[in-house]
Amino acid sequence: MHSEELEIYPIDHRGKVYSIITATDMTFREVRGMLDWLAGQDAFPPSPDDGFPGSGKLFTCVIEGVVLEVDVQGFEVLVLRRSGPE
């Protein structure tokens, strides 16, 4: 990950609010594609009220040629690395 400062972006997507934590620039298409892909992998709890999310889960997904390595805990998504097309 870059030595840049992490930013937290609240994203409302398909009726749920996610916190995207990243130091890299991402397009809305990448963010929404990543969230859809992660939801398809059952990365998120069924609802925000399901209590403590437990330890994070690591995922690598490819969205429009961009490889994203992320850590998911509850509805927080920490983007550890982004590589591929700028």
C-alpha positions, 0 to 999 in steps of 0.5 A: 500500500502507498504511504499516503493517508487513508480516506474513508468514503461512505457508499450507499449501494443497493440499499446498504451503506459501506465504508470504503477505506483507501489511499488509492483513487478508484472509479465509481464503476470499480467501487460498485463492481467490487461491492457486487463481486464481494456480495456474490462471495458472501463477504458481507453479513446479511444486515448491519445489525448482525453484531460484531463482524468478527475478524476480517476476510481477505479477497482479491477481485478483478474489476474491469482489468483492475486487480483489487486486494481488499480486507472486509470486516462487516460493511467496511472494505479496506483496499490494500492494493490496486493494480492494473490500468490507470 
